[in-house]
Amino acid sequence: MSHYFTDDPNLTDDLRTFPYYFNGHAFRFTSNSGVFSPGHVDPESDLLIRTVPPLQGSLLDLGCGYGVIGITLCKAYYLSLTLSDVNPRSLKLAEINCEQNDVKAKALSSDCFKSIPGKFDTITLNPPIHAGKTVVYTMFEQSVEHLKEGGAFYVVMLEKHGAASAMKKLTEIYGNCTLLYKKKGECVFYSIPSAAARQLPQKGAP
């Protein structure tokens, strides 16, 4: 069985291009087989896009898939964008989607933060739940090291996928976690590293 976080060269292509609208902008996204949410923007990514406040500066779309969150927010708020994903198939699509939506971005192949240099004003994450809690929590832990002073980490999760435990984990890592949205089992959190969190070595940090 193929997963959207693994590269399966045996997959048959199923390219689909579809529209998406946000903040007065019309987008065109192309997806394929073997990636997360082919053929449509998934509800959690859409919720995250519509819940985060207007952003500025630099954005890392962590585990970007074919780039919906990062590309949409970049174009809406004129951000400096970095896209990262472990799946080359997803990353190639993200680059295609940048081009067809007239967005400039740096695309990085990276397992969590292993190949991501620098720090960002904002990091967004729709976590790869099926990769397992260890992977998701590694993303949480390493994100602290990649945020600028005052930078924020935004995460969307479903209650059935462990939103309550994720909020507890983010509070443990960051020293805080704010619930921005909760309705019908969907949650959006954000955390800003405390001074104490910045001084603590994070598990698995590069």
Phi and psi in degrees as GROMACS dihedral restraints (atoms count N, CA, C in turn):
[ dihedral_restraints ]
;  ai    aj    ak    al  type     phi  dphi    fc
    3     4     5     6     1   -83.1    20    10
    4     5     6     7     1   146.5    20    10
    6     7     8     9     1  -121.5    20    10
    7     8     9    10     1   152.9    20    10
    9    10    11    12     1   -68.5    20    10
   10    11    12    13     1   -11.9    20    10
   12    13    14    15     1  -101.7    20    10
   13    14    15    16     1    10.2    20    10
   15    16    17    18     1  -123.8    20    10
   16    17    18    19     1   155.2    20    10
   18    19    20    21     1   -98.6    20    10
   19    20    21    22     1   112.6    20    10
   21    22    23    24     1  -111.9    20    10
   22    23    24    25     1   102.5    20    10
   24    25    26    27     1   -70.0    20    10
   25    26    27    28     1   -10.0    20    10
   27    28    29    30     1   -89.7    20    10
   28    29    30    31     1    -2.1    20    10
   30    31    32    33     1   -69.5    20    10
   31    32    33    34     1   142.9    20    10
   33    34    35    36     1   -85.7    20    10
   34    35    36    37     1   134.9    20    10
   36    37    38    39     1   -64.1    20    10
   37    38    39    40     1   141.9    20    10
   39    40    41    42     1  -143.1    20    10
   40    41    42    43     1    68.5    20    10
   42    43    44    45     1   -70.1    20    10
   43    44    45    46     1   130.8    20    10
   45    46    47    48     1  -135.8    20    10
   46    47    48    49     1   132.5    20    10
   48    49    50    51     1  -114.9    20    10
   49    50    51    52     1   133.3    20    10
   51    52    53    54     1  -145.0    20    10
   52    53    54    55     1   159.0    20    10
   54    55    56    57     1   -89.0    20    10
   55    56    57    58     1   158.7    20    10
   57    58    59    60     1  -151.1    20    10
   58    59    60    61     1   145.2    20    10
   60    61    62    63     1  -130.0    20    10
   61    62    63    64     1   135.4    20    10
   63    64    65    66     1  -158.0    20    10
   64    65    66    67     1   134.2    20    10
   66    67    68    69     1    53.9    20    10
   67    68    69    70     1    38.5    20    10
   69    70    71    72     1    82.5    20    10
   70    71    72    73     1     2.1    20    10
   72    73    74    75     1  -106.8    20    10
   73    74    75    76     1   140.3    20    10
   75    76    77    78     1  -103.8    20    10
   76    77    78    79     1   126.5    20    10
   78    79    80    81     1  -114.1    20    10
   79    80    81    82     1   156.4    20    10
   81    82    83    84     1  -127.6    20    10
   82    83    84    85     1   120.2    20    10
   84    85    86    87     1  -116.9    20    10
   85    86    87    88     1   139.7    20    10
   87    88    89    90     1  -111.6    20    10
   88    89    90    91     1   131.1    20    10
   90    91    92    93     1  -120.6    20    10
   91    92    93    94     1   178.1    20    10
   93    94    95    96     1  -151.9    20    10
   94    95    96    97     1   170.4    20    10
   96    97    98    99     1   -63.1    20    10
   97    98    99   100     1   153.1    20    10
   99   100   101   102     1    81.3    20    10
  100   101   102   103     1     9.7    20    10
  102   103   104   105     1  -124.6    20    10
  103   104   105   106     1   165.1    20    10
  105   106   107   108     1   -71.1    20    10
  106   107   108   109     1   134.1    20    10
  108   109   110   111     1    55.6    20    10
  109   110   111   112     1    58.4    20    10
  111   112   113   114     1   -68.0    20    10
  112   113   114   115     1   137.8    20    10
  114   115   116   117     1    87.1    20    10
  115   116   117   118     1    -6.5    20    10
  117   118   119   120     1  -164.9    20    10
  118   119   120   121     1   156.8    20    10
  120   121   122   123     1   -78.1    20    10
  121   122   123   124     1   124.0    20    10
  123   124   125   126     1   -67.3    20    10
  124   125   126   127     1   152.0    20    10
  126   127   128   129     1   -59.4    20    10
  127   128   129   130     1   -33.9    20    10
  129   130   131   132     1   -72.2    20    10
  130   131   132   133     1   -40.8    20    10
  132   133   134   135     1   -63.5    20    10
  133   134   135   136     1   -42.6    20    10
  135   136   137   138     1   -59.8    20    10
  136   137   138   139     1   -43.1    20    10
  138   139   140   141     1   -62.8    20    10
  139   140   141   142     1   -43.7    20    10
  141   142   143   144     1   -62.1    20    10
  142   143   144   145     1   -45.4    20    10
  144   145   146   147     1   -57.3    20    10
  145   146   147   148     1   -42.1    20    10
  147   148   149   150     1   -85.2    20    10
  148   149   150   151     1    -9.0    20    10
  150   151   152   153     1   -99.5    20    10
  151   152   153   154     1   -36.5    20    10
  153   154   155   156     1   -63.0    20    10
  154   155   156   157     1   144.5    20    10
  156   157   158   159     1   -71.8    20    10
  157   158   159   160     1   167.2    20    10
  159   160   161   162     1   -52.9    20    10
  160   161   162   163     1   134.2    20    10
  162   163   164   165     1  -108.8    20    10
  163   164   165   166     1   164.2    20    10
  165   166   167   168     1  -146.4    20    10
  166   167   168   169     1   160.9    20    10
  168   169   170   171     1    85.6    20    10
  169   170   171   172     1  -134.4    20    10
  171   172   173   174     1  -106.5    20    10
  172   173   174   175     1   143.9    20    10
  174   175   176   177     1  -129.5    20    10
  175   176   177   178     1   133.3    20    10
  177   178   179   180     1  -109.3    20    10
  178   179   180   181     1   119.1    20    10
  180   181   182   183     1   -93.9    20    10
  181   182   183   184     1    97.2    20    10
  183   184   185   186     1   -81.6    20    10
  184   185   186   187     1   130.6    20    10
  186   187   188   189     1    62.4    20    10
  187   188   189   190     1    53.0    20    10
  189   190   191   192     1   -70.6    20    10
  190   191   192   193     1   -16.2    20    10
  192   193   194   195     1    60.8    20    10
  193   194   195   196     1  -134.0    20    10
  195   196   197   198     1   -90.9    20    10
  196   197   198   199     1    14.9    20    10
  198   199   200   201     1    96.9    20    10
  199   200   201   202     1    12.2    20    10
  201   202   203   204     1   -57.2    20    10
  202   203   204   205     1   -51.3    20    10
  204   205   206   207     1   -63.6    20    10
  205   206   207   208     1   -53.7    20    10
  207   208   209   210     1   -64.0    20    10
  208   209   210   211     1   -45.4    20    10
  210   211   212   213     1   -64.6    20    10
  211   212   213   214     1   -42.9    20    10
  213   214   215   216     1   -63.6    20    10
  214   215   216   217     1   -48.7    20    10
  216   217   218   219     1   -67.8    20    10
  217   218   219   220     1   -36.8    20    10
  219   220   221   222     1   -60.9    20    10
  220   221   222   223     1   -47.1    20    10
  222   223   224   225     1   -71.4    20    10
  223   224   225   226     1   -35.0    20    10
  225   226   227   228     1   -70.1    20    10
  226   227   228   229     1   -35.2    20    10
  228   229   230   231     1  -121.6    20    10
  229   230   231   232     1     9.2    20    10
  231   232   233   234     1    57.7    20    10
  232   233   234   235     1    58.7    20    10
  234   235   236   237     1  -101.2    20    10
  235   236   237   238     1   162.5    20    10
  237   238   239   240     1   -89.0    20    10
  238   239   240   241     1   116.1    20    10
  240   241   242   243     1  -110.4    20    10
  241   242   243   244     1   134.9    20    10
  243   244   245   246     1  -122.0    20    10
  244   245   246   247     1   130.9    20    10
  246   247   248   249     1  -111.9    20    10
  247   248   249   250     1   137.8    20    10
  249   250   251   252     1  -139.8    20    10
  250   251   252   253     1   144.1    20    10
  252   253   254   255     1  -159.7    20    10
  253   254   255   256     1   153.5    20    10
  255   256   257   258     1   -84.3    20    10
  256   257   258   259     1   -18.2    20    10
  258   259   260   261     1   -96.2    20    10
  259   260   261   262     1   113.0    20    10
  261   262   263   264     1   -57.7    20    10
  262   263   264   265     1   -32.9    20    10
  264   265   266   267     1   -62.5    20    10
  265   266   267   268     1   -44.8    20    10
  267   268   269   270     1   -65.3    20    10
  268   269   270   271     1   -43.6    20    10
  270   271   272   273     1   -65.3    20    10
  271   272   273   274     1   -37.7    20    10
  273   274   275   276     1   -62.2    20    10
  274   275   276   277     1   -42.2    20    10
  276   277   278   279     1   -64.8    20    10
  277   278   279   280     1   -39.0    20    10
  279   280   281   282     1   -59.9    20    10
  280   281   282   283     1   -40.1    20    10
  282   283   284   285     1   -66.2    20    10
  283   284   285   286     1   -41.0    20    10
  285   286   287   288     1   -61.3    20    10
  286   287   288   289     1   -43.6    20    10
  288   289   290   291     1   -68.9    20    10
  289   290   291   292     1   -32.1    20    10
  291   292   293   294     1   -60.7    20    10
  292   293   294   295     1   -46.7    20    10
  294   295   296   297     1   -63.5    20    10
  295   296   297   298     1   -44.9    20    10
  297   298   299   300     1   -78.9    20    10
  298   299   300   301     1    -8.8    20    10
  300   301   302   303     1  -110.7    20    10
  301   302   303   304     1    10.3    20    10
  303   304   305   306     1    56.9    20    10
  304   305   306   307     1    48.8    20    10
  306   307   308   309     1  -121.7    20    10
  307   308   309   310     1   133.6    20    10
  309   310   311   312     1   -94.5    20    10
  310   311   312   313     1   135.2    20    10
  312   313   314   315     1  -154.9    20    10
  313   314   315   316     1   156.4    20    10
  315   316   317   318     1   -97.1    20    10
  316   317   318   319     1   123.5    20    10
  318   319   320   321     1  -106.7    20    10
  319   320   321   322     1   124.2    20    10
  321   322   323   324     1  -123.2    20    10
  322   323   324   325     1   130.4    20    10
  324   325   326   327     1   -82.5    20    10
  325   326   327   328     1   116.2    20    10
  327   328   329   330     1  -152.9    20    10
  328   329   330   331     1   135.3    20    10
  330   331   332   333     1   -86.9    20    10
  331   332   333   334     1   108.8    20    10
  333   334   335   336     1    54.3    20    10
  334   335   336   337     1  -122.7    20    10
  336   337   338   339     1  -104.9    20    10
  337   338   339   340     1    13.3    20    10
  339   340   341   342     1   -57.5    20    10
  340   341   342   343     1   -34.7    20    10
  342   343   344   345     1  -118.5    20    10
  343   344   345   346     1    25.5    20    10
  345   346   347   348     1  -110.5    20    10
  346   347   348   349     1   109.9    20    10
  348   349   350   351     1   -89.2    20    10
  349   350   351   352     1   163.5    20    10
  351   352   353   354     1    81.7    20    10
  352   353   354   355     1  -178.3    20    10
  354   355   356   357     1  -128.8    20    10
  355   356   357   358     1   159.1    20    10
  357   358   359   360     1  -132.7    20    10
  358   359   360   361     1   156.1    20    10
  360   361   362   363     1   -74.4    20    10
  361   362   363   364     1   -32.4    20    10
  363   364   365   366     1  -142.2    20    10
  364   365   366   367     1   140.7    20    10
  366   367   368   369     1  -124.9    20    10
  367   368   369   370     1   130.3    20    10
  369   370   371   372     1  -113.8    20    10
  370   371   372   373     1   147.9    20    10
  372   373   374   375     1  -149.5    20    10
  373   374   375   376     1   121.4    20    10
  375   376   377   378     1  -104.0    20    10
  376   377   378   379     1    97.0    20    10
  378   379   380   381     1   -66.3    20    10
  379   380   381   382     1   148.7    20    10
  381   382   383   384     1   -78.6    20    10
  382   383   384   385     1    80.6    20    10
  384   385   386   387     1   -53.8    20    10
  385   386   387   388     1   -40.9    20    10
  387   388   389   390     1   -75.0    20    10
  388   389   390   391     1    -6.6    20    10
  390   391   392   393     1   -78.2    20    10
  391   392   393   394     1   -14.3    20    10
  393   394   395   396     1   106.0    20    10
  394   395   396   397     1   155.8    20    10
  396   397   398   399     1   -63.1    20    10
  397   398   399   400     1   -33.9    20    10
  399   400   401   402     1   -60.7    20    10
  400   401   402   403     1   -44.0    20    10
  402   403   404   405     1   -65.7    20    10
  403   404   405   406     1   -46.9    20    10
  405   406   407   408     1   -61.2    20    10
  406   407   408   409     1   -44.7    20    10
  408   409   410   411     1   -71.1    20    10
  409   410   411   412     1   -28.6    20    10
  411   412   413   414     1   -62.9    20    10
  412   413   414   415     1   -41.0    20    10
  414   415   416   417     1   -60.4    20    10
  415   416   417   418     1   -44.3    20    10
  417   418   419   420     1   -57.5    20    10
  418   419   420   421     1   -51.1    20    10
  420   421   422   423     1   -65.1    20    10
  421   422   423   424     1   -43.7    20    10
  423   424   425   426     1   -76.2    20    10
  424   425   426   427     1   -19.4    20    10
  426   427   428   429     1   -62.5    20    10
  427   428   429   430     1   -31.3    20    10
  429   430   431   432     1   -56.1    20    10
  430   431   432   433     1   -40.6    20    10
  432   433   434   435     1   -69.6    20    10
  433   434   435   436     1   -12.1    20    10
  435   436   437   438     1  -116.8    20    10
  436   437   438   439     1    17.9    20    10
  438   439   440   441     1  -109.6    20    10
  439   440   441   442     1   137.5    20    10
  441   442   443   444     1   -70.4    20    10
  442   443   444   445     1   167.5    20    10
  444   445   446   447     1   -55.3    20    10
  445   446   447   448     1   125.1    20    10
  447   448   449   450     1    81.5    20    10
  448   449   450   451     1     0.6    20    10
  450   451   452   453     1   -70.9    20    10
  451   452   453   454     1   159.1    20    10
  453   454   455   456     1  -127.2    20    10
  454   455   456   457     1   146.5    20    10
  456   457   458   459     1  -112.4    20    10
  457   458   459   460     1   118.3    20    10
  459   460   461   462     1  -109.3    20    10
  460   461   462   463     1   131.6    20    10
  462   463   464   465     1  -134.5    20    10
  463   464   465   466     1   136.5    20    10
  465   466   467   468     1  -112.1    20    10
  466   467   468   469     1   136.3    20    10
  468   469   470   471     1  -150.5    20    10
  469   470   471   472     1   155.0    20    10
  471   472   473   474     1   -93.4    20    10
  472   473   474   475     1   147.4    20    10
  474   475   476   477     1   -59.2    20    10
  475   476   477   478     1   -38.2    20    10
  477   478   479   480     1   -69.8    20    10
  478   479   480   481     1   -14.3    20    10
  480   481   482   483     1  -101.9    20    10
  481   482   483   484     1    11.7    20    10
  483   484   485   486     1    98.3    20    10
  484   485   486   487     1    34.3    20    10
  486   487   488   489     1   -60.4    20    10
  487   488   489   490     1   -39.0    20    10
  489   490   491   492     1   -63.8    20    10
  490   491   492   493     1   -44.7    20    10
  492   493   494   495     1   -70.3    20    10
  493   494   495   496     1   -31.4    20    10
  495   496   497   498     1   -65.7    20    10
  496   497   498   499     1   -41.5    20    10
  498   499   500   501     1   -62.6    20    10
  499   500   501   502     1   -40.5    20    10
  501   502   503   504     1   -63.5    20    10
  502   503   504   505     1   -41.6    20    10
  504   505   506   507     1   -66.9    20    10
  505   506   507   508     1   -43.1    20    10
  507   508   509   510     1   -63.0    20    10
  508   509   510   511     1   -38.8    20    10
  510   511   512   513     1   -63.6    20    10
  511   512   513   514     1   -39.7    20    10
  513   514   515   516     1   -63.7    20    10
  514   515   516   517     1   -42.0    20    10
  516   517   518   519     1   -75.8    20    10
  517   518   519   520     1   -48.8    20    10
  519   520   521   522     1   -92.4    20    10
  520   521   522   523     1   -20.0    20    10
  522   523   524   525     1    86.6    20    10
  523   524   525   526     1     0.8    20    10
  525   526   527   528     1  -166.9    20    10
  526   527   528   529     1   156.7    20    10
  528   529   530   531     1  -160.0    20    10
  529   530   531   532     1   120.7    20    10
  531   532   533   534     1  -104.8    20    10
  532   533   534   535     1   132.1    20    10
  534   535   536   537     1   -85.7    20    10
  535   536   537   538     1   109.3    20    10
  537   538   539   540     1   -83.1    20    10
  538   539   540   541     1   -31.6    20    10
  540   541   542   543     1  -153.0    20    10
  541   542   543   544     1   138.2    20    10
  543   544   545   546     1  -151.6    20    10
  544   545   546   547     1   118.9    20    10
  546   547   548   549     1  -163.3    20    10
  547   548   549   550     1   133.3    20    10
  549   550   551   552     1    51.5    20    10
  550   551   552   553     1    41.7    20    10
  552   553   554   555     1    81.6    20    10
  553   554   555   556     1     1.7    20    10
  555   556   557   558     1  -103.4    20    10
  556   557   558   559     1   135.9    20    10
  558   559   560   561     1  -133.0    20    10
  559   560   561   562     1   142.5    20    10
  561   562   563   564     1  -124.5    20    10
  562   563   564   565     1   126.9    20    10
  564   565   566   567     1  -115.7    20    10
  565   566   567   568     1   155.3    20    10
  567   568   569   570     1  -141.0    20    10
  568   569   570   571     1   148.5    20    10
  570   571   572   573     1  -136.3    20    10
  571   572   573   574     1   144.6    20    10
  573   574   575   576     1  -122.1    20    10
  574   575   576   577     1   126.4    20    10
  576   577   578   579     1   -58.2    20    10
  577   578   579   580     1   128.7    20    10
  579   580   581   582     1   -74.7    20    10
  580   581   582   583     1   166.0    20    10
  582   583   584   585     1   -59.1    20    10
  583   584   585   586     1   -39.2    20    10
  585   586   587   588     1   -66.1    20    10
  586   587   588   589     1   -39.8    20    10
  588   589   590   591     1   -63.2    20    10
  589   590   591   592     1   -36.5    20    10
  591   592   593   594     1   -67.9    20    10
  592   593   594   595     1   -25.1    20    10
  594   595   596   597     1   -87.8    20    10
  595   596   597   598     1   -15.5    20    10
  597   598   599   600     1   -89.3    20    10
  598   599   600   601     1   133.8    20    10
  600   601   602   603     1   -67.9    20    10
  601   602   603   604     1   129.8    20    10
  603   604   605   606     1   -88.8    20    10
  604   605   606   607     1   143.3    20    10
  606   607   608   609     1   -60.5    20    10
  607   608   609   610     1   129.5    20    10
  609   610   611   612     1    76.1    20    10
  610   611   612   613     1     8.1    20    10
  612   613   614   615     1   -64.9    20    10
  613   614   615   616     1   143.5    20    10
